[in-house]
């Protein structure tokens, strides 16, 4: 009887240690992504940025993200070839904030995309450089 209790205690302890090892969080070199295919909940900042878009702007940006070809994705500010491939990889997106799950897309890039959508999907013109005023000679 004593041997049976010892054996059961040993098995229980082994199983609990094994379960504890399985639940140990693993460090990820990249940013944390959603587990098991579930989309990550966007931050409050990202939600606030997205809420500044009109329904039409939001719909058009989502359409570009979901169905845009390489040229359309590359037209988005901050999106190069690698980020465009990352966006294509996570398609379909349920909402514009879902793009934050793509590798290389953070709140800064997302803010640029929102600004681009608010500007009517045109790149803002860079302000012309001001010419420096000519230096005045010292009068002596």
FIZAFI-990959 format. One line per 8 residues: their letters; for each residue x, y, z of N, C-alpha, C. Coordinates in pm, whole numbers, plus 32768, in hexadecimal, padded with zeros to 4 digits. Each point is the difference from the previous one (the first is absolute). Layout:
N
A) X:Y:Z:X:Y:Z:X:Y:Z | ...
***
This chain:
140
XXXXXXXX) 8053:7F88:8000:7FAD:8078:8000:8057:807E:8000 | 8069:7FFD:8054:8058:8074:8008:8047:8017:7F7B | 8026:7F94:7FBD:8042:800B:7F7D:7FA0:8039:7F99 | 7F83:7FDA:8005:7F9C:8034:7FA3:7FEC:8096:8013 | 7FF7:802D:807A:7FEF:808F:801D:807B:804E:7FD2 | 8075:7FCA:8016:807C:8041:7FD4:8004:8009:7F68 | 7FDA:7F96:7FBE:7FFE:7FFE:7F6E:7F9D:8066:7FC9 | 7F87:8005:8038:7F9B:8062:7FD4:802F:808F:801A
XXXXXXXX) 8040:8019:806F:8034:8084:8020:806B:8028:7F9A | 8057:7FA2:7FDF:806A:801A:7F9F:7FC5:8022:7F76 | 7F9B:7FB5:7FD5:7FC0:8018:7F7E:7FBB:8088:7FFF | 7FBA:8021:806C:7FBB:8081:8008:8063:8073:7FFB | 806E:7FF4:8049:8067:8068:8001:803E:8010:7F76 | 801C:7F90:7FBF:803A:8004:7F79:7FA3:8045:7F9D | 7F81:7FDF:8008:7F9F:803E:7FA4:7FF2:8095:801A | 8001:8029:807D:7FF1:808F:801E:807C:804C:7FD4
XXXXXXXX) 8076:7FC6:800D:807A:8041:7FD0:8001:800B:7F69 | 7FD2:7F99:7FBD:7FF8:8002:7F6E:7F9F:806C:7FD2 | 7F8F:800B:8043:7F9E:8067:7FDD:8038:808A:8018 | 804D:8012:806A:803B:8083:801E:8066:8026:7F95 | 804C:7F9F:7FCE:8061:801D:7F97:7FBB:8029:7F7F | 7F8E:7FC3:7FE2:7FB7:8020:7F86:7FC5:808C:8002 | 7FE3:8035:8075:7FC2:8084:8009:8065:806F:8016 | 807F:7FE0:8003:8067:8067:8010:7FFF:8058:7F84
XXXXXXXX) 7FF6:8085:8012:7FFE:8057:7F8B:8086:7FFD:7FB8 | 7FF8:7FFA:7F7E:8078:7FFF:7FAE:8017:808C:7FCA | 807E:802A:8003:8021:8085:7FCE:8006:7FFB:7F69 | 7FC4:8065:7FC1:7FFE:8009:7F6F:805A:8072:7FD6 | 8053:7FEA:7F9C:805B:8068:7FD3:7FB5:8074:7FC1 | 7F91:7FE5:7FBC:7FB1:8069:7FC1:7F96:8034:805E | 7FA7:8051:7FC9:7F93:8031:8055:7F9B:7F90:8017 | 7FB9:8009:806F:7FA2:7F96:8025:7F8E:7FFA:7F9B
XXXXXXXX) 7FE2:7F8B:7FD3:7F94:7FEC:7FA0:7F90:7FB3:8042 | 7F90:7FFE:7FC0:7F8D:7FB7:8036:801B:7F6B:7FFC | 7FCF:7FBA:8063:8015:7F70:8009:7F91:7FB6:7FB6 | 8023:7F93:7FC5:7FA3:7FA4:7FC0:7FA3:8042:7F9B | 8034:805D:7FB1:7FB2:803D:7F96:7F9C:806A:802D | 7FFB:801E:8080:7FA3:8067:8030:8040:8089:7FEC | 7FB7:8061:7FCA:803A:8084:7FED:8019:8043:8086 | 8070:8047:8008:8020:8047:807B:7FA3:8078:800F
XXXXXXXX) 7FDF:8021:807B:7FAA:8072:801A:8054:807D:7FEA | 7FD3:8059:7FA8:804E:8079:7FE6:8004:8059:807B | 806A:804E:8009:8010:805A:8072:7F98:806F:7FF9 | 7FEF:8043:8070:7FA1:8070:8006:802C:806F:7FA0 | 8083:8013:7FF3:8033:8067:7FA5:7FDB:7FDF:7F6F | 800F:7F81:7FDA:7FDF:7FD7:7F77:7F6A:800E:7FE8 | 7FAF:7FDA:8062:7F6F:800F:7FF3:7FDB:8093:7FF1 | 8041:8056:804E:7FE3:8090:7FF8:8025:8037:7F77
XXXXXXXX) 8072:7FD5:7FCB:8029:802C:7F7A:7F9B:7FD2:7F98 | 7FD9:7F82:8007:7FA2:7FCA:7F9E:7F78:8045:800A | 7FD9:802B:8077:7F7E:8040:8010:7FFB:808B:7FC1 | 8074:8039:7FDD:8000:8082:7FBE:7FE0:7FF6:7F6C | 7FFE:7F85:7FCB:7FE1:7FEC:7F73:7F69:8001:7FEA | 7FD6:8034:7F8E:7F73:7FF6:7FDC:7FE5:7F6F:7FD6 | 7F83:7FDD:7FF7:7FDC:7F79:7FD7:8039:7FE1:7F76 | 7FF9:8060:7FA6:8033:7FEB:7F78:8099:7FF0:8001
XXXXXXXX) 8046:8053:804C:8092:7FF6:8007:802A:7F7A:803C | 7FBC:7FD8:8068:801E:7F80:8041:7FE9:7F8C:7FA0 | 7F91:8006:7FB7:7FDF:7F97:7FA1:8066:7FF9:7F8F | 8029:8073:7FCF:8060:8004:7F91:808A:7FCF:802E | 802A:8027:8079:8080:7FD1:8034:7FFC:7F69:8015 | 7F92:7FCE:8036:7FF2:7F70:8014:8002:7FB5:7F7B | 7FC2:803B:7F9A:8000:7FC3:7F7C:808E:7FF7:7FC8 | 804D:806B:8010:808C:7FFF:7FD1:804E:7F95:804B
XXXXXXXX) 7FEE:7FF9:8083:804A:7F9F:8050:7FDA:7F70:7FDC | 7F81:7FE9:7FE1:7FD2:7F78:7FE3:8013:7FD4:7F70 | 7FEE:805B:7FA2:8002:7FD7:7F73:8062:804C:7FAA | 8043:8062:803A:805C:8051:7FB1:8075:7FB0:7FCA | 8029:8022:7F86:8075:7FBF:7FC7:807E:803F:803D | 8073:7FD3:7FD3:807D:8032:8038:800C:8097:7FF2 | 7FD7:8035:7F8F:800C:8091:7FEA:7FAA:804D:8063 | 7F87:7FCF:8019:7FA6:8044:805E:8037:7FFA:808E
XXXXXXXX) 8036:7F8D:8027:8039:7FF4:8085:807F:8054:800F | 8052:8003:7F99:807A:804F:8005:7FE3:8096:8001 | 7F8A:8028:7FD4:7FDB:808D:8004:7FE0:802D:808E | 7FE2:7FA1:8059:7FE5:8023:808B:8081:8032:8040 | 7FF9:806B:804E:807A:8034:803D:803C:7F9D:8064 | 8084:7FF2:7FF9:8045:7FA7:805B:8000:7F6E:7FD6 | 7FC1:7FE2:7F8F:7FF7:7F75:7FD3:805E:7FEB:7F8B | 8060:7FA8:8016:805C:7FD5:7F97:7FDE:7F72:7FD8
XXXXXXXX) 8059:7FC1:7FBA:7FE6:7F78:7FD0:7FEA:7F9D:8072 | 8053:8007:8067:7FF5:7FA0:806E:7F7C:8011:804B | 7FDA:807B:801C:7F83:8018:8047:7F88:7FDD:7FA9 | 800A:8018:7F7E:7F92:7FDB:7FA5:7FEC:7F69:8002 | 806D:7FB4:7FFE:7FF6:7F6D:8006:7FC4:7FD5:8086 | 8025:8045:806B:7FC9:7FDD:8085:7F6A:801B:8005 | 7FD2:806A:7FBE:7F71:801F:7FFC:7FB6:7F94:7FB1 | 8037:7FDC:7F8C:7FC2:7F99:7FAD:7FF7:7F7C:804D
XXXXXXXX) 8065:7FE4:8051:8005:7F83:804B:7F90:7FF4:8067 | 7FD2:8070:8039:7F99:7FF8:8069:7F73:801A:7FCC | 7FF2:800D:7F7D:7F7A:8016:7FC7:7FA7:7F8A:801B | 7F7F:800E:800A:7FB0:807A:7FFC:7FFD:8044:8089 | 7FF8:8082:7FFD:7FF9:8050:8079:7F6E:8025:8019 | 7FD5:7FF5:807C:7F76:8020:8023:7FED:8096:8013 | 806B:8045:8028:7FF8:808F:801A:8088:803C:7FE1 | 8004:8083:7FED:807E:8041:7FDF:8067:7FF1:8070
XXXXXXXX) 7FD3:7FF7:807B:805D:7FF1:8070:8043:7F77:8000 | 7FC8:7FA2:7FB8:803A:7F79:7FF8:8088:8001:7FBC | 801E:8069:7FB5:8080:8008:7FBB:8074:8005:8064 | 7FE3:8025:807B:8068:8005:8067:803A:7F76:801E | 7FBC:7F97:7FD6:8032:7F78:8014:806B:7FDB:7F9B | 800F:804F:7F98:8066:7FE4:7F9A:808A:8024:8035 | 8062:7FAF:7FDC:808A:801C:8028:802C:8088:7FCB | 803A:8050:8058:8035:8082:7FD7:7F9C:8071:8003
XXXXXXXX) 7F83:7FE4:801F:7F9A:8068:8006:7FE2:801D:8093 | 8023:8077:8029:7FE3:802B:8089:7FA2:8077:7FFD | 7FEF:803D:8073:7FA3:8071:8009:802E:8077:7FAE | 8083:8013:7FF3:8034:8070:7FB1:7FDC:7FF2:7F6C | 8017:7F8B:7FC8:7FDF:7FE7:7F73:7F69:8007:7FEF | 7FB6:7FC8:8060:7F6E:8004:7FF8:7FCF:8091:8001 | 803D:8054:8051:7FDA:808E:8004:8019:8042:7F78 | 806D:7FDA:7FBE:801C:8036:7F7B:7F96:7FD2:7F9C
XXXXXXXX) 7FD6:7F82:800B:7F98:7FCC:7FA6:7F7D:804B:8015 | 7FDE:801A:807E:7F85:804A:801E:8008:808D:7FC7 | 8073:8040:8010:8012:8085:7FC8:7FF3:8001:7F69 | 8035:7F99:7FC1:7FF7:7FF0:7F6F:7F6E:7FF2:7FD5 | 7FB4:7FB1:804B:7F72:7FED:7FE0:7FB3:8083:8015 | 8020:8048:8069:7FBB:807F:801C:8021:806B:7F99 | 8076:7FF4:7FC0:8028:805F:7F99:7FC8:7FDA:7F78 | 7FA7:7F9F:7FFC:7FC3:7FD9:7F80:8054:7FA0:7FB0
XXXXXXXX) 8058:7FB6:8042:8055:7F9C:7FC1:805E:803F:7F99 | 802D:8076:8021:8067:8042:7FB0:8072:8024:805D | 8076:7FF7:7FCC:8075:8023:8051:8001:8097:8012 | 8014:802E:807C:8006:8090:8016:807B:803B:7FBC | 7FEE:8075:7FC9:8070:8041:7FBE:8062:8031:8069 | 807E:7FF1:7FDF:8065:8030:805C:8009:8097:7FF2 | 8009:8047:8070:800A:8091:7FF6:8081:8028:7FBA | 7FF7:8069:7FB1:8075:8030:7FB6:8066:8035:8065
XXXXXXXX) 807D:7FE9:7FE1:8069:8030:8059:800A:8097:7FF4 | 800D:803F:8072:800E:8092:8000:8091:8022:7FE1 | 800F:8067:7FAD:8087:802C:7FE0:8032:8057:8072 | 807C:7FED:8020:803C:804F:806B:800F:8091:7FD3 | 7FE4:8059:805C:800E:808F:7FE1:8093:801F:7FEE | 8020:8058:7FA0:808C:8022:7FE9:803A:8046:807C | 807D:7FE2:801C:8041:803D:8073:8020:8092:7FE0 | 7FEB:8051:8066:801F:808E:7FF0:8090:8018:802C
XXXX) 8043:8054:7FB3:808B:8020:8023:8000:8063:8073 | 8061:7FF2:8059:800C:805F:806F:802C:8087:7FCB | 7FB9:8066:8029:8023:8088:7FD4:8062:803B:8064 | 8075:802B:7FD0:8064:803F:8056:8032:807E:7FC5
***
